[in-house]
């Protein structure tokens, strides 16, 4: 048994994007992150996901687009709130949108493909943690906004499985309370 990997699973913690800073992953590390994310269970090898990478100036540029969409939807928004929306993608050095891109296949229900895209997100979090980076999986309002998704080039059939923020933690994350495990387990006996 690989105790290092088990320990990583038992201790992995999200770090809020606001608590991240440089450095982010290098080009080589980004390539490794994407390769790790790509290695998920995938019934019929459909690959129902794709990635949109926000790095460097693209983060601020798309943040500006995000603020415009938010302002249109919220005409009474304060300048402080608009600035917050404008800076969403600059909170971490790297942001990767994982797009759920279902493939029509009568043997693989769409729900399975959505779960596969979720596994892509989880693999990315685990890979980032293993590399020593902080990470957070977010799906806030903009993950569900059709206008912003269109700006990103999503089709009507696609959706955002999550935005994965990756960087260096400003402070070590502390443990948080977890749901009670025992209350979520049911051991079956023989069927009656």
Phi, psi and omega in degrees: 000136178275096184295329178297318180290318178299317179298320177300316180296321183283342185242356181304135179224142171284147173242129183299145181305325180295341180259019179251156178212180173290157000276156171260183180297143173288174177302317180294318179293322177299316178302317179295317177303313182293322177295318178295318180297327184287346185264072182236162172302133187211090181306126180067012177053048183278333182059056185278050178206162171205169186240143170237120186256126176251112177222160174054224184293338179299329180297313180289321180298313179285335173296322177296317177298319179297316179297323179295316179296316180298316181298321179294321180281338184228073186299341179265009182297140179288160178297328178296317179292320178297322178295321177300313180296320181299327185263008183307312185278350179266002180292334180230154180295335182220134174229131178237122173273126174262116183262125173278118186236078186299146178248133179292119180205119185293344180265349181234100181301151180304323180303319177298321182289325175296317178297323177297318178297323175296322177295326175301314179300314182295318178300322180294318177299315181295318179296317179299316179297316180298331179275356179093010179265159171272150179208157177211138178257117181239144168223085179263190188310321186290341176292336184251002183277114185298323181293314179292321178299325177294321177298330178277354178089016177287144174277172178296334181277347184264160176213165177272120175283329178173155169259123180256114179266132183223134178190202177256133181291133174292325179222151177296134180291147177261161179290153177234157178299142179247154174301149180295120182292315185302326181284355181250013181240134174232116177269122182279146171253185179300143179294143180268000000 
